[in-house]
């Protein structure tokens, strides 16, 4: 069966990977002329996304490109001292597996992992 996936950012390549793995013929289309390398926002991956990325074989690449952000500091105008939060404790309460990565880096990793196995 042939399947067309619209969008080659994050979800499109991941879906294409799994569909291809289960025997489908996949073509991914993207309206942008090239992968976007604009930085974007940081993305937090928790256990389910980490498990999926590990099964795809790309988790080491994600961990290599992690932001490494450990502390959040918020300063409020008029306040005497900033508020500091240890992000590892906050994220650790939500999941024992977590990594933060910039969206364009994540997109690039997933795209590279699937581009040779799908049509474009």
URTAKA-V294696 format. One record per pair of residues at least 6 apart in sequence whose C-alpha atoms are under 8 Angstrom apart, sorted by sequence separation. I is the first residue (numbers start at 1). J is the second residue. If there is no record, write none. Layout:
BEGIN
[[I	J] [I	J]]
END
This chain:
BEGIN
[[6	12] [7	13] [19	25] [20	26] [53	59] [54	60] [75	81] [76	82] [92	98] [5	12] [19	26] [75	82] [91	98] [74	82] [75	83] [50	59] [73	82] [74	83] [5	15] [16	26] [73	83] [74	84] [5	16] [16	27] [73	84] [16	28] [72	84] [73	85] [71	84] [72	85] [71	85] [72	86] [13	28] [71	86] [72	87] [12	28] [70	86] [71	87] [70	87] [71	88] [69	87] [70	88] [8	28] [3	24] [5	26] [7	28] [8	29] [2	24] [3	25] [4	26] [5	27] [6	28] [7	29] [8	30] [1	24] [2	25] [3	26] [4	27] [5	28] [6	29] [7	30] [1	25] [2	26] [3	27] [4	28] [5	29] [6	30] [7	31] [2	27] [4	29] [42	67] [9	35] [8	35] [69	100] [68	100] [66	99] [67	100] [66	100] [67	101] [66	101] [67	102] [63	99] [65	101] [66	102] [17	56] [62	101] [65	105] [62	106] [50	97] [62	109] [47	95] [50	98] [61	109] [46	95] [47	96] [46	96] [47	97] [46	97] [47	98] [58	109] [46	98] [58	110] [45	98] [46	99] [44	98] [45	99] [44	99] [45	100] [58	113] [44	100] [45	101] [43	100] [44	101] [42	100] [43	101] [42	101] [43	102] [42	102] [43	103] [41	102] [42	103] [40	102] [41	103] [39	102] [40	103] [39	103] [40	104] [39	104] [38	104] [39	105] [37	104] [36	104] [37	105] [35	108] [28	118] [27	118] [28	119] [29	120] [26	118] [27	119] [28	120] [25	118] [26	119] [27	120] [10	106] [14	110] [17	113] [10	107] [13	110] [17	114] [20	117] [9	107] [13	111] [16	114] [20	118] [8	107] [9	108] [10	110] [13	113] [14	114] [17	117] [9	110] [10	111] [13	114] [9	111] [13	115] [16	118] [8	111]]
END
